[in-house]
Amino acid sequence: MKRRDFIKVSVAAGLGLSMPQIVFSSESKKDLLPKKQTRVAIIGAGFGGATTAKYLRMLNPKIEVVLIDKNDIYYSCPMSNHVIVGLSDIKEITIKYDVLQKKYGVKFLKKDVENIDGVSKKILFADGYIEYDILVVSPGIGFKYDEKIGYTKDVAEIIPHAWKAGEQTLKLASILKNMPKGGSVLLRVPKSPYRCPPGPYERACLIAWYLKTKKTGSKLIVIDANDDIASKTKLFKAAFNELYKDTIEYIPDVDIDGIDPSNKTIKTSKGDIKADVINFVPDQKANESAFKFGLIPNDKLWAPVDPFTLESTLIKDVYVIGDSANRGSFGTVPHSGYIANSMAKVVSETINAKLNGKNPPRPFMLNTCYSMVSDKEAIWISTVYEFDDTKKLTVQVGKAGGISEKRGKIDKEHQYSWANAIWSDTFM
């Protein structure tokens, strides 16, 4: 594969800085997988981790790649909004890791990581450890729980966010299915930055379509922590006004003062709002494991990385990609599955270059996102990013990319092709 061809679906980077780490005792623990060759371990098997595993093995089959996740199946957040309103089945977004193992020789461990030891280069589990030469951490997104407003993990089980696909997706789908006709749904959009900027507005459109066609007389109230629609603004506003004028009430710039799940009420800066169904999507941060592993400075919410290599600025030979990485430290890209896939290709080529004593190539990333606005029409946006030597960040390349002029039926078909392509590129 030619280098430029690889970069088009991949990307690059190199070495970083480190800070002293606490050494965790592993003397009493068992080596669960003795290391016999150069090993890259990956924690987290979503779009970032799985892509890294696949592309590392494609680039250099001599590298032992160990992919670690506490689950042995993955539920895709892209397309999960379809499941919520009955346009798709959960099986259609359920992915296994067998192809990565059989086709590419990736070793998969279904285990919960307790911690990492950046000094002795060990990943610690309850029953032992494994060693690594280079570690990639891609744990996904985390949620900001806030007892002051009454939002806890227990409350999130009562009023599901469904911002991590799987059990919560099915729970929200069930609640919607069982709501009365003529009822009301409250959808809360989190404060930026959060995973998948267009996601809440696609969900708003699809829930509005569902209410309009399945629960006649019902209403959707969208309260947004931001002062306007955060992505594809004109296109979503057109959908709200032209398709769901009598169904959606959109209220921007809303602060949350309290949550009363028993009375199905959200106390806000714009007044108390009661609804039959509440879909509260919380503000977001790096995954808890990134904090536990020591990858995030005190009083910060995201893991800082070297802007060229994506190596952690806190622990040497540990790379952080995906939703937990601090976008401000390396570029202007959004939090998304497609960007996690792009970051994985950057870091795969970076690691391969490092192990071969070569300089990392220039970071290059792509982001493409389709959003359904009804059961028949979709919209899209696509952006190209490349490392800027002056800004020392990965930024948008001029006007490269594009955005829908209007919603279209053909874009619905393209969305399914897009989803199948990213799933194939990541997991197949």
Number of C-alpha atoms within 10 A of each C-alpha: 8 6 11 11 10 16 20 13 16 25 28 29 29 28 21 20 14 15 11 10 16 12 13 15 10 17 9 9 14 15 18 13 12 11 13 7 11 14 17 23 27 28 25 24 27 25 31 32 30 26 27 34 31 26 24 25 20 15 16 15 13 12 18 21 27 21 26 23 20 13 14 15 16 18 21 20 22 21 22 27 26 22 20 27 25 16 14 14 14 20 10 13 21 15 17 13 18 17 14 21 18 11 11 18 19 23 17 20 15 12 16 15 18 15 18 24 20 25 15 16 18 22 25 23 19 12 12 17 24 20 21 24 16 19 27 27 26 29 26 28 23 23 19 17 16 13 11 10 14 15 19 15 14 10 17 18 14 15 22 25 22 23 22 18 22 20 14 18 23 19 18 23 20 14 16 23 17 11 16 14 15 13 16 21 23 24 23 24 27 21 19 15 15 23 25 20 21 21 24 24 26 22 21 28 25 23 27 28 21 21 27 21 11 14 20 14 15 22 23 26 21 21 23 23 21 17 11 13 22 19 15 17 12 12 19 24 16 15 21 21 13 10 17 22 13 15 22 24 15 17 17 15 15 20 17 17 15 18 23 14 16 9 10 16 18 22 16 15 12 14 12 13 15 18 18 17 22 26 22 22 21 22 19 21 23 26 21 17 23 24 17 12 19 18 24 24 13 8 6 12 20 24 27 24 27 22 23 28 25 29 30 27 23 23 22 20 23 27 30 31 31 30 29 30 33 24 22 15 19 21 20 13 19 19 23 26 25 24 22 29 29 30 30 34 30 31 30 29 29 28 30 22 19 15 16 10 9 12 16 21 19 21 29 25 30 22 20 18 21 24 27 27 28 23 15 13 18 24 26 23 17 14 19 19 22 18 22 16 10 6 10 14 22 25 20 20 15 10 8 10 15 12 15 15 11 15 21 18 14 12 21 22 13 16 21 12 12 16 18 13 12 18 19 11 16 24 22 20
